[in-house]
Amino acid sequence: MSVKYRYSSKVDRLQSSAVRDSLKMALGRESISLAGDLPAEELLPLDAVKEAAGRVFRSGNGALQYDLTEGYLPLREQLCGRLAAKGMTIDPDDMILTGGSRPAIDLIVRALTEPGSVVLVENPTCLTSLQVFHLNGLQVIPVESDKDGMMMEDAERLIRRHKPALVYVVPNFGNPTARVWTAQRRRGLVECCRRHGVLIVEDDPYGELKFDAKARFPTLFSIEGQVSGGCVLYTSTFSKSVAPALQTGWVMGDRNVIRMITKAKQAADPEPGTLDQRILDQLLRHFPLDIHLRKIGKLYRQRMQHMQTLLREQELSGVSWIEPQGGMFLWLELPDGLDAEALLRCAVMKGVTFVPGSPFYALEPKRNTARLNFTSTSRDQMTVGIARLADAISEFTARS
Amino acid sequence: MSVKYRYSSKVDRLQSSAVRDSLKMALGRESISLAGDLPAEELLPLDAVKEAAGRVFRSGNGALQYDLTEGYLPLREQLCGRLAAKGMTIDPDDMILTGGSRPAIDLIVRALTEPGSVVLVENPTCLTSLQVFHLNGLQVIPVESDKDGMMMEDAERLIRRHKPALVYVVPNFGNPTARVWTAQRRRGLVECCRRHGVLIVEDDPYGELKFDAKARFPTLFSIEGQVSGGCVLYTSTFSKSVAPALQTGWVMGDRNVIRMITKAKQAADPEPGTLDQRILDQLLRHFPLDIHLRKIGKLYRQRMQHMQTLLREQELSGVSWIEPQGGMFLWLELPDGLDAEALLRCAVMKGVTFVPGSPFYALEPKRNTARLNFTSTSRDQMTVGIARLADAISEFTARS
């Protein structure tokens, strides 16, 4: 008898990520990718990482051992220092380091929900977080949202109705829309969730990628003010600000919640190695991260502006977007009736990729939307890429 | 209204690991740990890792980017070469790299089971794997086992009765018993599972840590012979053979199963950084790993023999063990009626820790059992540690 493999129904139902599919479709072609979510490679601080690694190796064999589930303590301490400077007072014990941003969301969900629990999300919202929610069997319900964030009336209505386990938000330059929540909406959601005793997961991977270094966007975590007994769990990562390869993110909030997340992590990955964390710790001691972030912000703004200029020059009727203030993405609204998944197949033929918007919607996708990445292509590539994209769009609009 | 945190019932029910508890109890004391599962720190190949990292950094900024979910291809290719030399013919596409051994088990379970699915395990079996099973809501059923592995009659009876999703085994120097399955039992289980169409997860983290370099222990994977449509998923790690900090393990088997595991990993951690994998890849190109493994085997055998000698010298009546042929642990049977958890509390007072055996049993623990680690203490520490342990045991046996 041959083995009949049985798969988890939750995993079986997961759609293969459209981001990855479009990347694969373009493999082996002379294709320009506006589909990815990679940081600009030329700004990755290789020398600083190399020097930091050198210091770690000089510290002896202990650097190659296992470490605590909670993560390397000196890095947690340093991180607390950085966060304090941003008005977030936190103790290393209120924090757990994770293998990046997505594993952080996964651990939060595993610790704080049951299959069938409800999570409220912005509409649209981060595709990879949606996949984490589906992997864990959650019921995902989108809250009506506009360019300023979730609409508070709808949020309150859905909280009353569903008593969600979590409300998941990305208030700064979220993937895919790059929307920035207004201060009013931030305060509104914190107050609403406090009133109903509901926990917010504030996911902030892009917060440091702002185009105006002086701009200040208060985190929901700092608006809440209270760590112990508070209604906000905050999570972020060094993947976008330093380097993806150093695989380090964190979650912070009420100590009992962090303890439960630690318990979930202990079961899944009891004694992680922490070479990445040690390298990051050494790097942060010597590397001027804030200057580096200003450099990143400046380059990304230039690229975003170049992309906007190129799109405007194409004079594509029915195509619109809101200018991002940070992050990595430009969110396009395409002409009514244009299905971005069909457009992608055409674009691939012409040598450019992007991510269609549908999979970012938990329900009822707006099919005439698309996410363009502007961080990882050079000026020249982008010029060619947008021309090809415009060409594909025109082909569709000419038809209708 | 203050937030009432709600926790996942599965995580809430997880016991905090006894290994970690005993480690914590001993913190801050002049304590000798026989509780851990750390490799001998003096043999960690720091220089080789440092040189490998140097080569990775010289390859350019791309080393700091994201990589494929399946893991760094050149490492998968090299690994296939190593495995072929051991009679396991495998293609890089039949394999996924993971962040170590435990995350591998977690992904397998997420991809191939539902909450409530049955997994059969040896009795006793690896504590951290039990925690992964509980985290994922599995029903864990132990198969009667002796020093040679699972008893085939009971395995067959339970397979018929429960139609398990998985049979989980550690045939080489398993944690905690260090038992080595006989060739007959290995063949027996493969045949039985093939007959019933049931998937075996062969977890082999310790297989390379054998005391007799010439000893050959055929893997269930090679006994099965068939990768596509086969009944064995094999998983192992570089954590014990090279270094824990390089956090790299792998799973191999039928390509469709690997694809489903990849899908689960995509959802949880879509685009991992792979600095660790790149370092490991470079290391394996230049470092004589097999010579290194012989060195490890030799040191561990010396330490194991020293531990045995010390235990024998203490002439503890009612204490017995089976001499390990590899791995990191000595599994003690204590006098009838002696509860190892009570013994641990006494031992901590005397300045030594170990892991009580109960949590390694899925059901009905044998309380008079204990796991001693012999890999990470020096000769002198071990001498003192075993004397203290004997002292604690004598105190208990004197009382009865």
Interface residues (C-beta under 8 A of the other chain):
Chain A: M1 S2 V3 K4 Y5 R6 Y7 S8 S9 K10 V11 D12 L14 S16 S17 V19 R20 D37 L38 P39 E41 E42 L44 L46 V49 K50 A53 G54 F57 G60 N61 G62 A63 L64 Q65 Y66 T69 G99 G100 R102 P103 D106 R110 A111 L112 T113 E114 P115 T128 Q131 V132 H134 L135 A165 C193 R194 R195 H196 G197 V198 L199 G229 G230 C231 S239 A243 P244 A245 L246 Q247 D254 N256 V257 M260 K263 A264 Q266 A267 A268 D269 P270 E271 P272 G273 T274 L275 D276
Chain B: M1 S2 V3 K4 Y5 R6 Y7 S8 S9 K10 V11 D12 L14 S16 S17 V19 R20 D37 L38 P39 E41 E42 L44 P45 L46 V49 K50 A53 G54 F57 G60 N61 G62 A63 L64 Q65 Y66 T69 G99 G100 R102 P103 D106 R110 A111 L112 T113 E114 P115 T128 Q131 V132 H134 L135 A165 C193 R194 R195 H196 G197 V198 L199 G229 G230 C231 S239 A243 P244 A245 L246 Q247 D254 N256 V257 M260 K263 A264 Q266 A267 A268 D269 P270 E271 P272 G273 T274 L275 D276
